[in-house]
């Protein structure tokens, strides 16, 4: 077997080792990926949309598109990013400080780099499952054609995976502390969602807040999913974040786990 094939076999084994955590609760993961976005679409898309559609606010908020259809691409991206946050943090915190499974793993022929890449690919797989479930909810509840839904799903997957790589590298650095989860879920996520233009047009934000949103991956993911403006700047940002985040994750794993 060639050395490259051996290396990727190690990556596959890392991903296989993550699977048992989901064998007992995979139904819950699938249901949460479908039920949560369904409730958001019903509550916001139909509830708030019922107040907006058919009037001047429909043109101002959705550009003439029903609010449910305006909201659907953003729900895909927000769901992917939320999945990324959970999957990027918890396994690393557990693997480094809790059960210390990562230390046991690198005592085998599997290297820290293989462990890092396996972690990133497993998180990407989890984001893909969540995104597919959300796609089903969007197709069932909205009149958006399958083509645009698929395009928005690809944008959501890229945004979620890029965010996960950057967060994984940060988690390795901050794994000794216990406040990272609270920092992400309570401090970072709410403003990131509100500044992303997910629920209302980005142009309605105050001008002094807009530069802060430009630096956040969620804004680029939502804009790419909706097809707002040129796709290349948003695509370039997310691909650059994915590349840099993956490289940083591999580097941090090596520094932390190389004896």
C-alpha positions in Angstrom: 0.0 0.0 0.0 1.4 3.4 -1.0 2.3 5.9 1.7 -0.4 8.3 0.7 -3.0 5.6 0.9 -1.7 4.6 4.4 -1.9 8.2 5.5 -5.5 8.6 4.4 -6.3 5.2 6.0 -5.3 6.8 9.3 -7.6 9.7 8.6 -10.5 7.4 7.9 -9.9 5.5 11.1 -10.1 8.8 13.1 -13.5 9.5 11.4 -14.6 5.9 12.1 -13.7 6.4 15.8 -16.0 9.4 16.0 -19.0 7.5 14.6 -19.9 5.4 17.7 -21.0 8.7 19.5 -23.8 9.0 17.0 -24.9 5.4 16.6 -27.3 5.6 19.6 -28.6 9.1 18.9 -28.5 9.5 15.1 -32.3 9.8 15.0 -32.1 12.8 17.4 -29.5 14.4 15.2 -31.6 14.0 12.1 -34.8 15.2 13.8 -33.0 18.3 15.2 -31.6 19.1 11.8 -35.2 19.0 10.4 -37.5 20.0 13.3 -35.5 23.1 14.4 -35.4 24.8 11.0 -39.0 23.8 10.4 -40.1 25.6 13.5 -38.0 28.7 12.5 -39.5 28.7 9.0 -43.0 28.4 10.4 -42.6 30.9 13.2 -40.6 33.5 11.3 -41.3 32.8 7.7 -45.1 32.4 8.1 -45.5 34.4 11.4 -43.4 37.4 10.7 -44.0 37.0 7.0 -47.7 37.3 7.5 -47.1 40.8 8.8 -44.8 41.8 6.0 -46.1 40.1 2.9 -48.5 42.0 0.6 -47.4 45.5 1.7 -44.6 48.0 1.4 -42.5 46.0 3.9 -42.4 43.0 1.5 -40.6 45.2 -1.0 -38.3 46.8 1.6 -37.3 43.5 3.4 -37.6 40.8 0.8 -37.3 42.8 -2.4 -40.7 41.6 -3.5 -40.1 38.0 -2.5 -42.3 36.4 0.2 -40.5 36.6 3.5 -40.6 32.8 3.8 -38.6 32.4 0.6 -36.3 35.3 1.6 -35.6 33.6 4.9 -35.0 30.0 3.7 -31.4 30.4 2.4 -30.3 32.1 5.6 -31.8 29.3 7.7 -29.7 26.8 5.8 -26.5 28.8 6.6 -27.4 29.6 10.2 -28.1 25.9 10.8 -24.8 24.8 9.3 -22.8 27.3 11.4 -24.6 26.3 14.6 -23.8 22.6 13.9 -20.2 23.6 13.3 -20.0 25.4 16.6 -21.1 22.3 18.6 -19.1 19.8 16.6 -15.9 21.8 16.6 -15.7 22.5 20.3 -17.1 19.5 22.2 -14.9 16.7 20.7 -11.7 18.7 21.1 -12.5 19.7 24.7 -13.2 16.1 25.5 -10.3 14.6 23.6 -7.8 16.9 25.1 -9.0 17.5 28.7 -11.9 15.2 29.5 -11.5 11.7 28.4 -8.1 12.5 26.8 -8.8 10.2 23.9 -6.6 12.3 21.6 -3.5 11.5 23.7 -4.3 7.8 23.4 -4.9 8.1 19.7 -1.5 9.7 18.9 0.2 7.0 21.0 -0.7 4.7 18.1 0.7 5.1 14.6 -1.9 7.8 13.9 -0.2 11.2 13.8 -1.6 14.6 15.2 -2.0 15.8 11.6 -4.1 12.7 10.7 -6.2 13.3 13.8 -6.7 17.0 12.9 -7.7 16.2 9.3 -10.0 13.4 10.5 -11.7 15.8 12.9 -12.2 18.4 10.3 -13.7 15.9 7.8 -16.0 14.4 10.4 -17.3 17.8 11.3 -17.8 18.5 7.6 -19.8 15.3 7.4 -22.0 16.3 10.3 -22.6 19.7 8.7 -23.6 18.0 5.5 -26.2 15.8 7.3 -27.7 18.8 9.0 -27.8 20.8 5.8 -29.5 18.0 3.9 -32.2 17.8 6.6 -32.7 21.5 6.5 -33.0 21.3 2.7 -35.8 18.9 3.1 -37.6 21.3 5.4 -37.1 24.2 2.9 -38.4 22.1 0.0 -41.5 21.0 1.9 -42.4 24.4 3.3 -41.5 26.9 0.6 -41.9 27.4 -3.1 -38.2 27.8 -3.7 -37.1 25.6 -6.7 -34.7 22.7 -6.0 -31.9 24.4 -8.0 -31.6 27.5 -5.8 -32.1 25.4 -2.7 -29.1 23.2 -3.7 -27.0 26.2 -4.4 -27.8 27.7 -1.0 -27.1 24.3 0.6 -23.6 24.3 -0.9 -23.0 27.8 0.3 -24.2 26.8 3.8 -21.9 23.7 3.8 -18.9 25.8 2.8 -19.6 28.5 5.4 -20.2 26.0 8.2 -17.1 24.0 7.4 -14.9 27.1 7.1 -16.2 28.4 10.4 -15.6 25.0 12.0 -11.9 24.9 11.0 -11.2 28.3 12.5 -13.1 27.4 15.7 -11.3 24.1 15.9 -7.9 25.8 15.9 -9.1 28.3 18.5 -10.5 25.4 20.7 -7.1 23.7 20.8 -5.5 26.9 22.0 -8.2 27.5 24.7 -8.9 23.9 25.6 -7.5 24.4 29.1 -10.3 26.8 30.0 -14.0 26.0 30.4 -15.5 29.3 29.1 -15.1 28.8 25.4 -18.5 27.2 24.9 -20.2 30.1 26.7 -18.1 32.6 24.8 -19.2 31.2 21.4 -22.8 30.5 22.2 -23.6 33.5 24.3 -21.2 36.2 23.1 -20.2 35.4 19.5 -23.1 33.6 18.0 -26.0 36.0 18.7 -24.4 39.2 17.2 -22.9 37.1 14.4 -26.4 36.0 13.4 -28.0 39.4 13.8 -25.2 41.1 11.8 -25.3 38.5 9.0 -28.4 39.9 7.3 -30.2 36.6 7.8 -33.5 38.1 9.0 -33.4 41.5 7.3 -31.4 43.1 4.5 -27.8 43.9 5.4 -28.3 47.4 4.0 -30.7 48.2 6.9 -27.8 47.9 9.4 -26.3 51.2 10.6 -23.3 52.1 8.5 -20.9 52.0 11.5 -21.9 48.3 12.1 -21.5 47.0 8.6 -17.7 46.7 8.6 -17.9 44.4 11.6 -20.3 42.2 9.7 -17.9 42.0 6.7 -15.3 40.3 8.9 -17.8 37.5 9.9 -18.1 34.3 7.9 -21.9 34.1 8.4 -22.5 37.3 6.5 -20.5 36.0 3.5 -22.4 32.6 3.7 -25.8 34.2 3.8 -24.9 36.6 0.9 -23.5 33.7 -1.1 -26.6 31.5 -0.4 -29.0 34.3 -1.5 -26.9 35.3 -4.5 -26.6 38.9 -3.2 -24.0 40.8 -5.3 -21.0 39.1 -6.8 -20.3 35.5 -5.6 -16.6 35.6 -6.0 -15.7 37.9 -3.0 -17.8 35.8 -0.7 -16.6 32.5 -2.2 -13.0 33.7 -1.9 -13.4 34.7 1.7 -14.9 31.4 2.7 -12.3 29.3 0.8 -9.5 31.4 2.3 -10.9 30.8 5.8 -11.3 27.1 5.1 -7.7 26.8 4.0 -6.2 28.9 6.8 -8.4 27.3 9.4 -7.5 23.8 8.3 -3.8 24.6 8.3 -4.0 26.2 11.7 -5.9 23.3 13.1 -3.2 20.8 11.9 -0.5 23.1 13.3 -2.2 23.4 16.7 -2.8 19.7 17.0 0.8 19.0 16.2 2.0 21.5 18.8 -0.4 20.2 21.5 0.0 16.5 20.9 3.6 16.0 19.7 5.7 14.7 22.5 
